[in-house]
Amino acid sequence: MGVGSGIAIYFVIWWVTLFMVLPIGVRSQREAGTVVPGSEPGAPMLARLPMKLALNTLLAAAVFGALVLARANGFGLDSLPLPTPPSLR
């Protein structure tokens, strides 16, 4: 894997894991009991984005590291046991 493709793959992994990390620990204004007038009651009370971005970066690095390690040990898409279509048998 080249440097450019590695950066692109890390970027995609980072965005996918971001959607897993964003809902962690979110309390809405309605749940907290303090709805700001003129805002959506379901809006988060405290988003803590810097902490979530740092956590996401670490998670994405771990997933990317596992991918690089798997590729270095010879694992690829050809290693997956996929069914063969009947027309190719």
CYANA upper distance limits for C-alpha pairs under 8 A (distance plus 0.5 A):
  1 MET  CA      5 SER  CA      6.86
  1 MET  CA      6 GLY  CA      6.77
  2 GLY  CA      6 GLY  CA      6.50
  3 VAL  CA      7 ILE  CA      6.68
  4 GLY  CA      8 ALA  CA      6.77
  5 SER  CA      9 ILE  CA      6.55
  6 GLY  CA     10 TYR  CA      6.60
  7 ILE  CA     11 PHE  CA      6.59
  8 ALA  CA     12 VAL  CA      6.85
  9 ILE  CA     13 ILE  CA      6.67
  9 ILE  CA     64 PHE  CA      8.35
 10 TYR  CA     14 TRP  CA      6.45
 10 TYR  CA     60 ALA  CA      7.53
 10 TYR  CA     61 ALA  CA      7.99
 10 TYR  CA     64 PHE  CA      6.64
 11 PHE  CA     15 TRP  CA      6.89
 12 VAL  CA     16 VAL  CA      6.77
 13 ILE  CA     17 THR  CA      6.59
 13 ILE  CA     60 ALA  CA      6.34
 13 ILE  CA     63 VAL  CA      8.03
 13 ILE  CA     64 PHE  CA      7.68
 14 TRP  CA     18 LEU  CA      6.57
 14 TRP  CA     56 ASN  CA      7.36
 14 TRP  CA     57 THR  CA      7.11
 14 TRP  CA     60 ALA  CA      5.55
 15 TRP  CA     19 PHE  CA      7.34
 16 VAL  CA     20 MET  CA      7.62
 17 THR  CA     21 VAL  CA      6.82
 17 THR  CA     56 ASN  CA      6.86
 17 THR  CA     59 LEU  CA      7.69
 17 THR  CA     60 ALA  CA      6.86
 18 LEU  CA     22 LEU  CA      6.52
 18 LEU  CA     53 LEU  CA      8.09
 18 LEU  CA     56 ASN  CA      6.27
 19 PHE  CA     23 PRO  CA      8.06
 20 MET  CA     24 ILE  CA      8.36
 21 VAL  CA     52 LYS  CA      6.95
 21 VAL  CA     55 LEU  CA      8.12
 21 VAL  CA     56 ASN  CA      6.78
 22 LEU  CA     26 VAL  CA      8.48
 22 LEU  CA     52 LYS  CA      7.09
 26 VAL  CA     44 PRO  CA      6.64
 26 VAL  CA     45 MET  CA      7.98
 26 VAL  CA     46 LEU  CA      7.60
 26 VAL  CA     47 ALA  CA      7.02
 27 ARG  CA     31 GLU  CA      6.62
 27 ARG  CA     32 ALA  CA      7.13
 27 ARG  CA     44 PRO  CA      6.11
 27 ARG  CA     45 MET  CA      6.34
 27 ARG  CA     46 LEU  CA      7.68
 28 SER  CA     32 ALA  CA      6.80
 28 SER  CA     41 PRO  CA      7.27
 28 SER  CA     42 GLY  CA      5.50
 28 SER  CA     43 ALA  CA      5.85
 28 SER  CA     44 PRO  CA      4.81
 28 SER  CA     45 MET  CA      5.80
 29 GLN  CA     33 GLY  CA      6.52
 29 GLN  CA     34 THR  CA      6.01
 29 GLN  CA     35 VAL  CA      5.55
 29 GLN  CA     36 VAL  CA      8.16
 29 GLN  CA     41 PRO  CA      5.84
 29 GLN  CA     42 GLY  CA      6.50
 29 GLN  CA     43 ALA  CA      6.48
 29 GLN  CA     44 PRO  CA      6.41
 29 GLN  CA     45 MET  CA      5.52
 30 ARG  CA     34 THR  CA      6.98
 30 ARG  CA     35 VAL  CA      6.51
 30 ARG  CA     41 PRO  CA      5.68
 30 ARG  CA     42 GLY  CA      6.72
 32 ALA  CA     45 MET  CA      7.68
 35 VAL  CA     39 SER  CA      7.75
 35 VAL  CA     40 GLU  CA      8.34
 35 VAL  CA     41 PRO  CA      6.26
 36 VAL  CA     41 PRO  CA      8.31
 39 SER  CA     43 ALA  CA      7.85
 48 ARG  CA     52 LYS  CA      6.93
 49 LEU  CA     53 LEU  CA      6.46
 50 PRO  CA     54 ALA  CA      6.71
 51 MET  CA     55 LEU  CA      6.64
 52 LYS  CA     56 ASN  CA      6.41
 53 LEU  CA     57 THR  CA      6.59
 54 ALA  CA     58 LEU  CA      6.92
 55 LEU  CA     59 LEU  CA      6.69
 56 ASN  CA     60 ALA  CA      6.47
 57 THR  CA     61 ALA  CA      6.58
 58 LEU  CA     62 ALA  CA      6.74
 59 LEU  CA     63 VAL  CA      6.80
 60 ALA  CA     64 PHE  CA      6.48
 61 ALA  CA     65 GLY  CA      6.40
 62 ALA  CA     66 ALA  CA      6.70
 63 VAL  CA     67 LEU  CA      6.76
 64 PHE  CA     68 VAL  CA      6.69
 65 GLY  CA     69 LEU  CA      6.55
 66 ALA  CA     70 ALA  CA      6.57
 67 LEU  CA     71 ARG  CA      6.68
 68 VAL  CA     72 ALA  CA      6.57
 69 LEU  CA     73 ASN  CA      6.81
 70 ALA  CA     74 GLY  CA      7.07
 70 ALA  CA     75 PHE  CA      5.81
 70 ALA  CA     76 GLY  CA      8.22
 71 ARG  CA     75 PHE  CA      5.58
 71 ARG  CA     76 GLY  CA      6.78
 75 PHE  CA     79 SER  CA      6.46
 76 GLY  CA     80 LEU  CA      7.90
 84 THR  CA     88 LEU  CA      7.24
 84 THR  CA     89 ARG  CA      7.51
 85 PRO  CA     89 ARG  CA      7.51
